[in-house]
Amino acid sequence: MKFDDHFISRVRSSVDIVELIGNYVKLKKSGQNYMALCPFHNEKTPSFSVSGSKQIFKCFGCGVGGDVFQFISQLERLSFPESVEHLAERCGIPMPAQEKTDNRESDRRPRLFQIMKLADEFFREALSDAGAARTYLKDREIGDEIIRQFGLGYAPAGSRLRSKLMGQGFSLDEMAACGLIKRGESGDTYDKFRNRITFPIQDLSGRTIAFGGRSLGDAQPKYLNSPETPLYSKSNSLYGLNLSQSDIRRKDFAILVEGYFDCIVPFQSGVRNMVASLGTSLTHGQVQLLGRYTRNVVVNFDPDSAGVAAATRSIDLFLVQGFHVNVLQLPSGEDPDSFILRHGAEKYNELLVKSSPYLDFLLSLSLAAQKDPLSPKGKQQVVAEIIPYLMKIPNRIERSEYVSRIAEKLRLNEELLILEMRKHSRQIPGHEKPLAPSIQTEGTISENTVLAAVFEERYQERILLQVLPELFEGLRTEGIFKAIFKLRNQKREISVLSLREALGPSDLDLLERVTVESSEGHLTEEAIDGSLSALRRMQINRVSQEIQEAIIREEREGEVSDQLDELLRKKEALRRQHIA
């Protein structure tokens, strides 16, 4: 669907970029702007800036920037029209009446979302008449309110969902694209989820994108999950995050568990900063997703060997993205679901506070794996396993404390452990990403000041009356100012957002950097006047140099032309202007 400029502007002006981005990442006030860890790349030091006054964002690390549409498009993997529609729906702005395009592919995602919504409603309604399913949930002490909140349902036997969706005008191919039906060897189709408790998996906007199903009876597998679809990527989704994101942000830490009930039961008991990994194999994308809300996590996987191995793997992923990681191991082989039902949320929270820093957890595993950890061979093995994790501790004091504790447990001299760490560090080539260059290296301070002032209403008209495009010839901002004057000649609004469409990638990047960073400072009349004077001096010197070169060329030819006379007069006028 295409939208006219008026509708796009209406949607854009209805969304506050700080509020929008604040729903996805943890923003911290920094001067006039807000800073955060970038949701689009890995970083440990915030370089993602949001300007409320300009209504744009910019990451000075990876270079991504734009307005509310670019943000939601990048984050939710939407096309531009889908981004407009998504934000319009969020603001309660009705879609304009217009003909849809004939491009069936462009209409596909909305239809798939509609199918998933209908399937979700179908499963929820089916649960009310499913005695065995309701009894199962009651036996697990799942109350009606939490059933409603998490949207638990029931997939009946047979292919009733397929029949319902066909009656609504949806094709088998569309149902298959949603992962709701399967094809048998004979080519017949049937419902994928049958005789199972269903768990809708939702995106951050609360739209159902996939399902999990728990069998009733002896059917295998016990848990069945949707395949990857155009709407659902397991590696970029976390179960329960749409419900727990506000609590995670408020408490500034998340509890990562494995299964659906491990997330649901604690949530029902008031422990609501929970997310489930949709299986034990945590992915880079899931860690990055969680990093939008916090950089602190407690891993509480099942205590069996598979859970311990998964917890160990997850530590590496979290550390790469700068997380503080603790590990909670529940006693007697319990998982969060069974523990809270047996002992209550208060006892769970007590253990949560006492959860082990990841290095203590790994050290205990390494020591337990050795027949004799205090033998020379045992010590050597433990040190080799633990040093890579020691090296990842950025704080020197904390690292030193762990060196002392490990040396004491292994009955080693601390100096030996430090020597091993130095040897390890020499084996690892430097991999730190260089800092993004300051905008002051990309253009003069004067250019940046004048450009920033153009977007301030109280200065804009005054500046544009005083300068001409020639003032910026040969400078990095030349293309930006040409576009500004073009908008002015067309009597159109001059703003960062209106300029975006008129600029190429490099000019657009420079514009975003200058305007976002400049909103951190305070423009003054003195600074603007000084910058204009500096730019004029630069222009005079630049033109004077060009004239001098032209004079030399003419003198070499041995003739004094009328053009040379004109150049000399122009040079004298510039000299007097420079003195003035």
N, C-alpha and C positions, 0 to 999 in steps of 0.2 A: 504494500500500500504506500502511495506517495502522499506527502503532506505539503501544504503550501507554507511559505515563509511565516505568515501570520500565526498559523497554528503552532509551528515549531517554536517561534518566539514566545507564544503564550505558555507553552509547556516549560520552556527553559526558565522563564521568569517566575514560574510557580514553584520551582525547586531550589532550595537553598543548598549550595554545594557542600557547605560545612556540615549541615545536618545529614545530607545524603551520604557523604563519605564517612561520617562519624558512625553510621550504622554498620559499616564494614570493617573499619580499622580504628584503632585506639588513637585518637588525636590528642595532642598536647599543645596548649597555647604557647606560642613563641613570638613575642612582640605583637605585631598586627596580624600575623599568620598563624597557622596551625601546622605542626610537624608530626610525622608518623614514620614507621618503618614501611617501606614501599610494598604494596601488595602484589606488585608485578615482577619483582626480582628479589633474590636473597640479599639481605644486608644486615649488619649488626648495629650500624649507626644510622639514625634517621636522616634521610635525604629527600623525603617526600613532603612537599609543601603545598598547603591549600590556602588560597587567598579568598577570604569572604568578600572583600571589597571589589575584587575583580571577577569573582565567581569562576575562577579557573584553578587547576592544580598543575603541579610540575614536579617530576622526580629528577633531581640533579644527579642521580646515579645512573639510571638507565635511559633517561631522556623522555619518557612517556609524559604527555601532558594533554590538556584540553579542558573542555567544559563538562557539564553533567552528562551529556550524551556520550562523549568519548570515554568517560569513566565507567559508566554502566555497560557500555558496549564491550570494553576490554575485559571487565571483570566477569560479566555474565555470558561472554561470548555471543553477543547479539549483533545483528546487522544494525545499521543506523535507523531504518524504519522501525525495527523491533525495539530499539532503545527508546525512541520517541513514544511508541505505543505503551511500553512498560512504564515509563515515567508518567505518562498521561493517566494511565489507570491508577497509578499510585496516588496521584493528586485528585482523582475523581473527575477528571476532565473527559467529557464524552468524545468519542471518535467522530470526526467530521464525516458527513454522508458523502460518499464518492464511490465510483466504480472500482472494483478490485481489478488487479492486473490479471492477465491470462496466464501468468507464470505460475504453474502449479507448485513448483519448488519453493517459491517465496511464501506460499500459503501453507506449506507443509508443517512447520513447527507449531503454529497456532492450532492446527487440527490435531496434531499429536498431543499437545497439552490438553485439548478438549477431551480426547479419548481417555487420557490418564485421569482426568477429573471425573468423568463418568464411571470409570472402573473403580475409583476410590469410593464414590457414592454407592455403587453397587455392592462392594464388599462390606461397607459399613451397615447398609440396610440388611444384608444377608445375615449379619451377626445377630440381629435381634431375634431371628427365628432359628438360630443354630444352638440347640440345647447343649450338645456335647462341647462346642467351642466355648460357650459361656461358662459351663461348668469347669472347663480347663482353666480359664482365666480366673474364676473365683477361687479355685484350689491354689492358684499362685498369688492370691490376695491382690489381684489387680482390680481396683475399684472403677465404678462407672465414669467418674470424672476424668480419671487418667486415660481410660479407654477413649473418651471423647477428645481429650487434648492431643493424644498421639494418633488418633484416627484408626485405632485397631479395628479390623474387620474379619470377615470370614469368606473364603473362596469355596463355594459348594462344589460337590462332585458334578461331573458332566461338563458340558460346554455352554452353560447358561450365559456367561459373560459374552462369549462370541456371538451368540444369538441376539443378545440385547444390543450390542454395538452395530451389528449388521442392520438391525431394525432402525437404528439411528442414522443410517446412511454411510457408515464407515466401511472401508474395504478391508479385505483380509491382509493385503499388503501393509496397510497402515497399522493394523493391530499387531502384525509381526514386527513392524518397525518399532513398536512400543514394548516389545518383548512379552506380550500378553498371550500369544498363542504359539503353538508348535505344530510342525507338520510331521505326520507319521510316514513310514516307509511307503505306504500306498498313496501318499499325497494328500490324505485327509488332514484336516486341521482340528485342533482341540485346545481347550484352555490350558495354559501352562500351570497355573495355580489351581489345584483341586484339593478339596478337603483339608484346607490349611488355614490357620490363623494368619492374617495378613498384616504386615507392618508397612505403611506407606513411607517411602523415603522422599523427603521434600527438599527443595532448594531453599536458599535464604529468604526468598519471597513467599514461602509457604506453598509453592506449587508442587504437586506430586509428580515426580520424575521416574520413580521406580518402586518396586515392592520387594519385600522379603516375605517368606512364608514358612511357618513352622507346622510340621505335619501333626495330625491328630491320629494316633495309632502307631503302627510299625512301619509306615511308608518311609522309604529312603530316597534321597537324603533327608535327614531330620530337618535341616534348614535349606531352603531353596531361594535363590536370589535372582533378580532380573539380570539379563545380560547387558552388555554395553549397548546403548542406543543413541540416536541423535540427541536425546534429551539428557541422558544419564551417563556419566563417567565415574565409575567407582573410585578411581584414583584421585578424583577431585571433589568427593562428597564425604561428609561426616554425618552419621545418623544422630538426630536430635539437635543439631546446631541451630536450626531455625527457631527452636524453643529455648535453648540455653544461652544464646549469644549475649543477651543483656546481663545475665548473672555472671557469665565468664568475664565480661568487661568490668562489671562492678567489683567482683572479688579479685580480679587480676590474676586468676589462674584457672586452668581447666583440669578436669579429671578424665583421663582417657581410658575407656574400658573396651571390651571386645564385642559383647553381644547386645541384642535388642533389650532383653529383660535386665541386663546389667545397667542399662541406661534408664529404663522406665521405672523400675522399683525404687532406686535412690531418688529419682525426680519426684515420685509420689510421696516420699518421706521427707521432702524438703531440701535434699541435696541436688541442686539444680544446675550446677556448672559442669554437667556431664556431657560427653560425646562418645559415640562408639565408632570404631574403625571399620565396621562392616566386614569383619574378618580380621585375622591376626597380622596380615601383611600390610603394615602401614606404608604409605607412599609419600614421596616428596611433595606431591600436590596437596595431600591432606594436611601435611605439616604446614605448608605455606598458607593454606586456607585458615587453619587455626591461628596462625601468626598474625592475622588481621585483628584479633581480639585480645591476645595476650602473648607474652613470651615466657610464661611460667606454666609448667604442666606436671601433673602427678600421674604416672603410668600405673594403672591398676589392672593388669591382665591376670588371667587365671594362673594359679600357682603350679600347674602341671608343666612338664618339660617343654611343650609347644608354647605355652604362655610365657615361660621364662625366656625362651629363645626369641620370641617375638618382642618382648620388652627390651632385650639387649639390642636387637636390630633397630628398634625405634629410637633408642638413645642416640645412635649415630646420626640419624636423620634430624633429630631435634637440635643436636649440638651444632650441626652445619649451619642451621638457621638461627643460631644465637639464643636458643631457649635455655632457661634454668630448669633442670630436670630432677625430679624426685621419683622414687619408686615405692609403691605401697604393696607389700605382700601380706595378704590376710592369713590368719592362722587356720590350721586344721583343713587345709585344702579348699577353703571356701572362696566363692566369687562374690562380687558386690551384691548381687541379687539375693543369694541365700544368706549371706552374713547379715544384711540389714533386716531381712524377715525374721531371723533368729535372735539378733542382738539389738536391733534398733539403730536409728540414724545417729543418735548421740554417741554411741560407742564407736560407730564408724568414723565420725568426725574426730574423735579422740585419737584414733590410729592414724588418721589423715595428717594430723598435726605432727605426728611422730614419724612420718614417712622418711625413708632414707635418701640422702643425696645420691645421685646416680653413681658416683665414684665409690661410695661405701657398698652399694649393691653389687657393683662389678667386682670389687675387691673380695667381697664375701664369696661370690661365685668362683672366682679364680682360686682362692684359698681352698674351697671345698673340693675343687676338681683335682687337687694334688694329693697324692698319697702321703707325702711328707713335705708340706710347704716350707718347712724350715731347713730342709736339706739344701746343699748348694744348687742342685738341679731344680728343686722346687722353687727356691727363691728366684733363680734366673728366669724360670717360666712365668712366674707371677709378675715380675718386673717388666718383662717383655710385653705381657698382655695389658698392663695397666698404664705404662708410660704414654702411649698414644692419647689416652684420655686425660692424663695429667697435663699434657701439652695444650689441650684445648681449653684449659681454664684461663680466661683472660686476666683475671685479677691476681697480681703477684702475691699479695698477702694470703689469699685463699689457697693459691697453689703451694706456697711455702708451708702452710698449715697441713695440707695433705701430704706433702713430702715428709714432714715430721711424723705424722700418724702412720704412714705406710712403712717408713723406716723402723719405727718402734715395733710394729706388728711382725715385721720380717726379721727383726734384730739385725738391722743393717746400719752402717754408718751413713748419715744423711749425705755426706759429700759424695759417696759412691753413687747414690741415686741421682744426685744433681749432675754428675759426670755422664751418666747414662742418658739423661735427658738432653744434655748438650750434644752428645753424639747422635741422638735421634734427630734433633733439630737440624743438624748439618746434612742429614740424608734427605730432607724434604726441601725441594726448591721453593723459593718464595712465590706465594700465590695471591698475595693481597692485591686487590684491585686498586689502581691509583685513584686518588680523589678526583672528582669531576672538577674541571677547571673553573675558576671563578669567572663570572660574567665580565669582570673588569679586564680580563685578558682577551675577551672576545670583542670588545669595543671600548672606546674611551669612556671614562667616567662622565664626561660631559654629554656624550651621546645618550648614555643610559639615563641621565638626569632629565634631559629634555624629552626623551621618549616617554619616560614615566609620567612627566608633567602633562603630556598631551592627553593622557587618559584621566586626568583630574579635571572635573567640570569647571572649577574656578580658575584654572590656568589655560584651558584648551584654546579658547578663542584668541586670547592675547598672544599666545605663542605662534599660532598659525598665521596671524596677521603680521608678525615680525620676521618670519623666515620664509625662504623659498626652497624648493627641492634641491637647487644647486648647492646649498649649504652642506649637503650630505654626500655630494659626489665623491666616489672613491672610498667612502667609509662603509663599515659593515652594516650600518643601518640604512644604507641608501635605498634598498628595495622596500623596506618597511615604510619609509617616509614617502616614497613614490605612491605606494598604495594608500597612505593616509591622505595625501593631497588629491588623489583620484576620488576617494570617497567624499572629500569636501566639495570638489567641483560638481559631483553628482547630487550634492545636498543630502547625503545620507549620513546616518549616525556614525560617529567615529568611536569605536570601542574595541577592546581586545577581541571580543567575540565576533564582531562584524568584519574584522581584519583577517580572521583565520582562513576564510574561504579564498582570499585573494593572494595568499602567500605560498611560496614553495616550502619544502621541508626545512631547509637550513634557516630561512628567514623566520619561519614559524617557531622553530626551536629557540632562536635568539629572542624573539618577541616574548615567548612564555618565560624564559629565564629572567629577562630584564624586568618584566612587569611583576612577576611573583616575588623576586628578590627585592625589588624597589619598594614594595608595599611594606617591607619591614622597617624602612626608614621614614623620616618626616621631611617632605619637601618644603623648602622655604623660598621666598622671593629672592633672597640673596644667592642661594645655590643655583636657582634657575638663571638669574641674570649673569652670574659668573660663568655658567656653562655655555650660554649663548655667546658671550664674549669670547670664550675659548674657541668655540667652533668657528666664529668669524675670523679669528686670527689664523686658525688652521686653514681656512678657505683662502685667505689672503696669501699666506705663505705658499699654498699649493698652486694657486693661479700664477703667482709671481714666478715660481720655479718654471712653470710651463712657458711663460712669456720669455724668460731668460734663455731657455732652450731654443725657442723659436728665433730669437734674436741672433743667437750663435749660428743657427743653420743659415739664416739669411746672409749674414756677414761672410760666411764661407763661400757663398755663391758669388760674392763680389759686387752685388747690386743692392742698392737701398730702394726698396719698393714702398709703395703707398701702404702696404700691409704692415711693413716694419714700423712706419710712422705711427700707425694706429696702435700697434703693440706697445710702442714706447709710451704713448699717451695713456694707455690703459695701465701700464706699470706705474706711472707717476700717480695716477688717480688712486691706485691701490696703496701706494706708499703713504699718501696723505691720509687715506682711510685708516691705515694701520696706526699712524701716529695719533689720529683722533681717538 
